Amino acid sequence: MILGIGVNVDFVEQNIDFSTKSLSKRRSQVLYHPTLKKISAQGAAKLIIPGYISGCDYIYEKIIEHIRTDSDKAIAMMPILVYFEDEERYLEVMEESDGFLESWFEKISVTFTTNPKLEEFINVFDKDALEAYLDKSCKQPYSKGSHDKSNFWGSLSLLKSLLSIDLNNKSLLTSVSELEDGLSEETYYKRLIRDFDSTSANNSHSVRLKSESSKLAKILDDRAVLIIEDQLKDGWKAAYGLFFSLSSNCQVLFAENESEAKEIIKNTSNIDLILLDVRLDKDRDAYSQDEHGHHVENLSGVKLAKWIRSEIPTTPIIAATASNKSWTLEALLGQGINGYWVKGSPDLITTVEIGIENTIDLYKKINDILAWSQKTGNWQKELYRIADIVDSVYLRNKAKSLQALLFRSFSPFSNDLSGGLQMNLAFMDIYSCMNDLVEWACDIKEVEPEWWEWSTIGQFGKYVDIVEGKNGSWTIPGEHRLEPSKMQPDTKMALELLNAKFTGAKAKEFKRLSKVRNGLPLIHGKRKASGSALKSENASMSDIDSLVDILSSLVDKHEGLIKEL
């Protein structure tokens, strides 16, 4: 069928109008991609288009670009006749091109005429000429940098990768279609989409993607994720929303700017993960802004990350960035960010396989960081909570030390090399909090010069003496057989305090944990006999769980008893 667009020629079998949008009362603008969809729907074999349209923003080269970049070869290779009603304008165009125009287009089945005839259609198609034409014509649209480019392409490539998880998901298919339509008005993106879709991934990539997705389902179920991204409308809200909804039953919160993010954080009781774009809107016009690692601390997203750390210090943050420069990424890790994910750009994500790999990387980053955070996050949160209740600078510093120690998980090599060093250090840091809590939970009175009595509220609401310091020697009340100690008996004091607050179970467990502490290789270990090999033991995660429980219970119990008085 011979199709005409906005032309009146005898041999045209079907005529359609351009899709347009109004610019003013007297002027409109042609929308090329929607027009091409009309052409495709008609099943045309040959096409006639006008050389110009009066009162309309229209460039015939643009509609030709769209046709020649179409993924449907029958559409992409159809002969095109460009019709100029005004011969003077035709001659003017030809003269300006100095013959180049005709020679250029005739190799890709395009000819020009002022008196259209059926025989003027040419069907000469040089593939090399076509690629040369597309390279010259399908230029990257102007933007303020690769960041904007990646935000468009990155969201689409993420969505397309998710099709490997659920090809029939209607929301996913709709989101892909809508974003493709939005991007395809620019032939640069239209060509990228065509070339991307012409590739495929083997089954192993899809299997790995589904595996990482299932892991996320287990770790994020009934939890909350905050997405901070200023270009949510460019496909990222749909992409991130589907990324998490296809894999887990979690609540996904969205913030488009800094103020929205701060409001959500202040009004949400628990956020388990934050995915943060490091360049928010106010960075867009900062042409002098260096995103290559030299001034990363000045990026709006990084500044926001530091504020987040002050509000919810233990919540893991993953930075989403358009930069793939190693120095940039390393610099981000030095700014309180737990990990990073590089958004897909047209330079990086050129095939379905690479797109899936990039999506797998996001799943892995989230899974690894959340797994570590959930292992250690409760310890950190409890120490911060205890520090707030006790109102102790020392305890807060210990909480900060623990967070610094457990900020990122050690690599398998580090764990093997250190032989449990990380857990041992964590155990020691938390164990040291007991001395602070003993002082906090006790009334300390100087009875006489150089004579001190430490007492606390017992489980029945009465004060109980736990230790006495007299002339530099320390004793435990009621333990007459105990020899006075010149050193403050920290462990005995803690045991007496726990016995006063609880039944013997807590004290018994703390006594066991004190033996673990004394057996750490970082302390001194144990010797069975003179000259025997040093015997030591490492603290386990269950040991740390038990220790944190004792400290938390002590603080809550004492606080409750104080309130009852």
Phi, psi and omega in degrees: 000139175266121184249138175243145176241110178062028178231156179238092182233140188305314188276001176291127182273334180212136181237134178231164178263153172293148167280133184222166168229147185281132174260328178200184179296332186249355186223143178229173180229133178288135173258112192284316182295314175299325177296318179298324178297325175296316180300314181299322182293335182278342181067040183288149175256331178220154188221140173242129180232154178284152176283335177202163176227125180292135177071023184215138173284104185212134176231116185299329179300329183292317179292327175295317177305314181296320179293314184288344176261005181293144181287340177276112185300325180298323176284313186298331186252009181291140176297141183233136176245122179262116188254120174256115176289326181266111183295323179299317178295320177301311181297324179296316180295316181294319181295319179296326181277347179054043178081348182296320186301311182294315181294327180292311187279331184295338178284348178237035172062039175235130177227163185240146183204156170246352180220078190299132174229153183302323184286353180283343175298132176244148182235057178250119186230107177261113184297322178296320178296323179297312180297321177296319178297316181293321178299322182281325188270318187275067182280150176298129180294152181297135172212173182276006178153176182294339180300311180297316180303314182292327180295326176286305184290324182299316181294321179292316180295326176295315178299316181295325178295324181294343176299336178291339177275316182212093184292337185257009180291116186296318179297321179294313180298319179296316180296318178299313182298315181295318180290321176300317179297319180294322181281329190288353173295337173261122183294338175303310179287324179301318178292320177301315180298315179300311182293321179297314182289343179282351179261171178211166177241148177285169188298330183298326179294317178296321179297315179295321178298314179295325179296313179294326178296318179295325177298319180297324179301322182286323188271339184249004183300129178061029177244179185236137178236136176250124176256122177246106187209123184279349179246047178300326182289343180270031175100347185286328177296315178294316184296309180293320179301314180287325177306314182277322183291329178288343188245343188201165175257068182241159176274126179251119179255144182237137173229133184265347181206179184298315183295319177297319180297314180297321180296316179297315182297319180292332186251008179246126186293323182212123175241125187268340182202142175237127175250115194237124171286128187281345176239101178271180194307320185291350175274351188297321183266004181273079185297332180280351181294125181263118178258022184254024173099347183281325181226039183299327182297342180271352179293141184301321180294323179292318176299319178296321179301321179293322176296317179302318179300328179285333183268310180229078192298334187262354180289125181292142179238127173249126179274131172259123186224148176277344183275137174248017179285131185300322182290329175294313184295319177296321180297324179298320181293343177270006184244026178084014180257133187284330181194175181220156174225130181272119177296146180289128175246161178302334179286331185260312186264090184252347181224163177300319181299314179294322178300316178295318179300319179294323177290320175301319179300319177296314177303313183296316180300314180295313181300314182295315182292320179291320179300314179294317181298318180289334175291315190250345185299321180297323177298313180298314180299318181294320178295320176295320179296314178299316180299321179293318180294314182285339182058052185243124175296322182295316179293323178295322177296324177291324175296319177295320179297318178296318179298318178297319181294321185255017184302316176227147179291148174288150175290159176307321178298315180298317179297316179295317183295319185275346180058046178089015184304316185299314180292323178297316178295320178298316179300314180297318180299314181290319180302321182296343179292337183300320179300319177296321182288327176299314179295321181293321186273000183245146167271122184251117183238138173268101183293312176220169176304129181066022179227112185242141174237130177252125180222162181213166176284125178278177185296344179256014175084011178249149180286139182231131176286136180244335180201153179226132176244117185226120179054040177080005178243140185249138177223157176257122180304135177089345178256078188291338182278350181286126176288135178304140182252137175284340177260143177299122185279077188305311183296316179297321178298316179296318179297316178297320179296316179293322177296327179289327185270329188226180168288180188289350186297316181296316180295319179299317181292320178295324177299319177296317181293328177294328176291322175300314180301315181291339180267359179295138179299338178285342181267272177207352179068198182225147172239126177290322180206162181303129177086354179284163180294145179296128179248125181224170177219152179262149175286136178264167177296325177293327175298317180293319176304313182295318180296315179298319178300318179297313180297315181296316180298319179299313181297313181295320180295312181296317179299320178295318180294322177299316182295332181284339181288000000 
